[in-house]
Amino acid sequence: MQALTHYRSVKKPEFRQADQVHHASRRIAKSFGLAIAAQSVAGGIFVSIVRCAVCLASALLFAAPAAAQVEDEQFWEQVNVNVPLTPEARITLEQIGRWGDRADGISQTEYGALLGWKTSKTVEFGLGYRRVGLFTATGPSVHENRLRQQVVVTRGNLFGRFRVDERFNPGGSEIGVRIRPLLRRNFPLASKKLVFFASHESFLLPNSTRWGQRSGYERMRNMLGITVPFIARKAMLDIGYLNQFRFGRAGARPVMEHALSLQLTINAIGPILHD
């Protein structure tokens, strides 16, 4: 007993910090679970996934002083226009702009299109292209060509998207591949017009390139927001808070990005998901 008391009294600071992160994460996950239960909303699998994401995000947040992470405040906007071709097929025209404090202005632009076709009421496949501009406050701008393949599965108010990106960067001939699974859960509110939503997306990089991509678990995005319909539900506006965490790898410091996100979808047909 005396030895145990002595061990507790001399416990190293890093172990005490780990205990604090563990207990804080459990409190946050418990509060999140109680909030979901108070709404009487089904979806236990999704709630479990979100709890895990919340635990991981909270642990990263509380561990910030030790990891010396960098934080950035940003604004993201996206406009989608759906053009139906047949009852099963559509083309989505896309425009994206992102601004950040670290970039001292605009940090990213994207223009592209996605061809989607439904094989059933709950499954939609997609194939698309984007031209992406990447900007920094001090370095040169880079423009990439990206291809995308994806499948979206819908089950009630639960949406899943599995996307694969191929990045073609002018810095080298290698193709950077990204795997991006996403889950989104909609929670219709009492008004039956507004919808609260929560989503999680992970970025898994299976290969490294000489121009800068590094293999591994690169980042995650967690988002909470409200969907507002316009013009007899022909247009939808998603307004939300997006938290993006880039893991510190290869000696780089981790980055936590806080973004106000606005996404307008015109002629809203099919599942509406964030990029």
N, C-alpha and C positions, 0 to 999 in steps of 0.2 A: 504493500500500500504506500509506503514512504517513497519507494522508487517511482511508482506511478504518479504520485503528487509532484515529485521532483521533475519528472518528464514534462508534465503539464506546465509547470512553472517556467521551464526553459525552452518550451516549444519554439522553434525557429519562426521568424516573421513570415517566411514564405508559406509555411504550413498554416499559420493563423490566417493569412490572406486567403489561402485556398478554402479554409473552413468558412470564412465570411462569404466568399463567392458562392459556395455550395448552398449555404442557408438562404442567401438572398435569392438565388435562382429558384429554390423550392418555394419560397414565399411568392415570387412573381408568378410561377407556373400555377400555384394553387389559386391565386387571385384571378388569373385568367380563366381557369376552369370554372370557378364559381360564377364569373360574369357570364360565360356561355350558358351555364345551366340556368341562370336566372332568366335568360331569354327563351328557355324551353325549346331549344333548337337541336334537331338531330344531327348526326354526323360525327360519331365517336372517333372514327379513323382519322378524319381531318383534324379534329381537335387535338388528338394525340400528336400528330405531326407538328401542328402549330405550337403546342406546348414545348416540344423538343426544340423548335426554332427559337422560341422565347427564352428557354433556359440557356441555349447557346449564346444568343445575343446578349442576355443580361450578364452572363459570365464574362463575355468579352468586354462589356461596358465597364463592369466593376474592376476588371483587371487592367483597365486602360493605363493607369500610372505605371505599372510594372512593364507593360509592353510598349509604352511611349507611342501609342497610336496617334495618327493624324486624323483630324476631323474637318469636314468640309460641308458648307451649306450650299444647296443647289436648287435650281428650278428646272423641271422637265415638262415639256409639252409634246403632244402627239395628235395628229389629225389623220383619221382613216376615212376613206370613201369607198363604200361597197358598191360594185356594179354587177348586178345579176346577169348571167349569161343564159342559163337554163335553170329549171327548178333545183338541179343538183349542183350546178357550178356557179362560181362567182370570182371576180377579180377585186382585190382590195388594193387601192392606191394609198401609199403611206408617206407621211412626212413627220420627222422627229427633230426637235431642237432641245439642247441641254446647255444650261449655264451654271457656272460654279465660281466660288470665291477664289479657289486655288488657281483656276485658269484665268482669273481676272476678266471674266466675260464668257463668251460662248466656248464650250468645250467639245461639243459633238453635234454633227448634223447627219441626218440619214434621209435618203429618198429611195423609194423602191415600190415593188408591187408583189403581190402574192396571189397565186391561182389556187383556189380551194374547190374541192369537190366532195360531196357527201356520198358515202356508200350505204348509209342507213340514217335513221333519225338521230342516232347518238354518236356516229363516227364521221369525222371529216379529215381528209388528207390535204396537205398543202405543199406547194413548191414555189419558192420565191427568190428574188434578187434584191440586193441593196447596195447603194453607193454610200459609203460612210466616210465622213471627214472627222479627224481627230485633231484637236488643237490644245496647245498649252500656252502658259503666260510667257515662257522664255524660249522653248524649243520650236523647231519647224513643224508645220502641219503635215499630216499624213492622210492620204486618201486610200481606203481599202475597197475592194470588191468582195461581196459576201454572197454566198448561196445558202439557201435554207430549205430543209425538208422537215415536215412535222406531221404529227397526227394529234387530233383533239378528240377527246372522249367526254361525253356529257352524260351525267346521271342525276336527273333532278336539278338541284342547285349546286351540285358538285361538278367541277370541271378539272380535267387533267390534260396537260399538253406535254408531249415529248418532242423536243426539237433538236436537230443537229445542224450546226453552222460550219461552213468552210470559209476560212478567211484567206484572201489573196492580198498580200502586203507587198508594196514596192521595194521593201528592204531585203527581200530574198525570194527564192523560187519555191521554198517549202510552203505547204498548205497547212494552216493552223485549224485544227478541228476542235469544236466545242460541243459538249452535250449538255442540254438545258432542260431538265424536267421541271414542270411547274404544276402547282395545285392551287385552285381557287375555290372558295366556298362563298356563295351568296346567302344572305340572310334577309329575306323580304321583311320590311317594317310594317307596322300596323296600317299605315296609310295606303299600302299596296301600290304606291307609286315609287317611293324611294327604296333603295336596296343598299344595305350595308354589306361590305365584302372584306374578306381577308385572303391574302395569297402568300405563297412562298415559292421561290425559284432558286435552284442551285446551278452553278456553272462548274462543270467537270471538264478538264482539259486532258485528253488522252496522250497528246504528243507535245514535244518542244520544238522550237524553230530557232534558227540563227538570228532572225530579226526581232526576237523578243518574247514570244510566247513560251511559258514554262508549264510543263505538265503538272497535274494535281488538281486538288479542290481549290479553285481560284477565288470564288466569291459566292455570296448569297444575297438575295433580295427578299425582304419581308415588307408587306404593304397592308395598310388598313385604309378604307375609304368609303365613300358614298357614291352611288350611281343615280344621276338625276335625268329623267326623260324629258325630251322636248318634242314639239310638233307631233302630237299623237304617237309618241314613242318611235318616230322615225329617226330621231337623233338621240344619242345618249352621251352624257358627260360624266366621266369618272373623275372625282376629286378626292385626293388622298395624300397620306404621308407615306413616303417610301424610305426605307432604311436599307442601304446597301453597304455590306461589309466586305472589304477586300483583305484577304488573309496576308499577313506578312510572310513572304517567301523569298528564298535566295538572298537573305540579308536585308530585304526591304522592310520598312515599317508598315504595320497594318493601317488601313484607312477605313474610317467610318464616315459614310456620306448620308446626310439628312436632306431629303428632297421633298418639295411641294410638287405634286404631280397632277397635271391636267391632261385628260385624253378625251377628245371629241370624236365620236363615231357617227358618220352621216349615212343614212339608209341602213340602220342597224339591223342586219339579218345574221343569224347564226351566233355562236358564242362570241362574247366580247372579252378579250384577254389583253393584259398589258404586255408590251415588248420587254 
